[in-house]
Amino acid sequence: MNKNLQLTFRKGDLLAILLVVAMTVMTAVFFLPKNTSSQNAVVQIYQDGELVKEISLGEDQTIRLTGTYRNTIEIRDGKVAVTETDCPGADCAHSGWISSVGRSIVCLPNRVEIRIVGDAEVDFVVR
């Protein structure tokens, strides 16, 4: 019962491995978010449903909003974030930096919404 078992690769094994790697790369490329260029993107800041400010995403600025609570919004290096707030939970500050068209940050207690709008890439069209 002493069998010498030795594993070797065959052509079919190598082909299967290459196929799995190729499918993994194609899936990653297809599903990873695409960064739209921020040069045409605009940050819109709404408070109580009204547009308060509209700024180019490429323009570095710090905006302070007051209402029931205070929010400090920073636009830097093509990204935007709420960096300081005194609202309960501070979920808006925990949202982090966003930079893609279509993304938004919301501060419900202070009734603030920050949107990035602009030319978005079209994924598909349904007719």
C-alpha positions in Angstrom: 0.0 0.0 0.0 2.9 2.3 -0.4 1.9 4.4 -3.4 3.9 7.3 -4.7 1.4 9.9 -5.5 2.8 13.0 -7.2 0.7 15.9 -8.3 1.5 17.4 -11.7 -0.1 20.1 -13.7 -1.6 19.3 -17.0 -2.6 21.6 -19.9 -6.2 21.6 -18.8 -5.3 22.6 -15.2 -3.3 25.6 -16.5 -6.1 26.6 -18.8 -8.6 26.4 -15.9 -6.4 28.6 -13.7 -6.0 31.2 -16.5 -9.7 31.2 -17.2 -10.5 31.9 -13.5 -7.9 34.7 -13.3 -9.3 36.3 -16.5 -12.9 36.1 -15.2 -11.8 37.6 -11.9 -10.1 40.6 -13.6 -13.1 41.1 -16.0 -15.5 41.1 -13.0 -13.4 43.5 -11.0 -13.2 45.9 -14.0 -16.9 45.7 -14.6 -18.1 46.2 -11.0 -15.6 48.6 -9.6 -16.9 52.2 -9.5 -15.7 54.4 -12.3 -14.3 57.8 -11.3 -15.9 60.4 -13.4 -13.7 63.4 -14.1 -14.2 66.0 -11.4 -13.3 68.9 -13.7 -17.0 69.4 -14.7 -18.5 68.3 -11.4 -20.2 70.8 -9.2 -21.0 70.6 -5.4 -24.5 71.7 -4.6 -25.3 72.4 -0.9 -28.9 72.5 0.1 -30.4 73.5 3.5 -34.1 73.2 4.2 -34.6 72.0 0.6 -33.2 75.2 -0.9 -30.0 75.6 -2.8 -27.6 77.6 -0.6 -24.3 77.3 -2.6 -23.0 75.8 -5.8 -19.2 75.4 -6.1 -16.9 73.6 -8.6 -15.5 70.4 -7.1 -12.1 71.6 -8.4 -12.2 74.8 -6.2 -10.8 74.3 -2.7 -13.1 76.0 -0.1 -14.4 75.8 3.4 -18.1 76.5 4.0 -19.7 76.9 7.4 -23.5 76.4 7.7 -25.5 77.3 10.7 -29.0 76.3 11.5 -30.2 74.2 14.4 -26.6 72.8 14.4 -23.3 73.8 12.7 -21.6 72.0 9.8 -18.2 72.7 8.3 -17.9 71.5 4.8 -14.6 71.3 3.0 -13.9 70.9 -0.7 -10.3 69.9 -1.2 -8.4 68.1 -4.0 -11.6 67.2 -5.9 -13.3 65.8 -2.9 -15.9 67.1 -0.4 -16.7 66.2 3.2 -18.3 67.4 6.3 -15.3 67.8 8.6 -16.9 69.3 11.7 -20.4 69.2 13.1 -22.1 69.4 16.4 -25.3 67.5 15.4 -26.2 64.4 17.3 -24.5 61.3 16.0 -22.4 63.2 13.5 -23.3 60.7 10.8 -22.6 63.4 8.1 -19.0 63.7 9.3 -18.6 60.0 9.4 -19.6 59.7 5.8 -16.1 60.7 4.8 -14.9 62.2 1.6 -16.8 61.8 -1.6 -15.7 62.7 -5.2 -18.0 60.9 -7.7 -20.9 62.4 -9.5 -24.2 61.2 -8.1 -22.8 60.8 -4.5 -24.2 62.8 -1.6 -23.8 63.5 2.1 -26.8 64.2 4.3 -27.1 65.8 7.7 -30.7 65.1 8.8 -30.6 67.1 12.1 -29.4 70.2 10.4 -31.5 69.5 7.2 -28.4 69.8 5.0 -27.7 67.8 1.8 -24.5 68.0 -0.2 -24.7 66.6 -3.8 -22.1 66.2 -6.5 -23.6 66.7 -9.9 -22.2 66.9 -13.4 -21.7 64.8 -16.5 -21.9 61.2 -15.4 -21.0 58.2 -17.6 -23.9 56.3 -18.9 -23.8 52.6 -17.9 -26.6 51.5 -20.2 -29.9 52.6 -21.8 -33.2 50.7 -21.6 -35.8 51.2 -24.3 
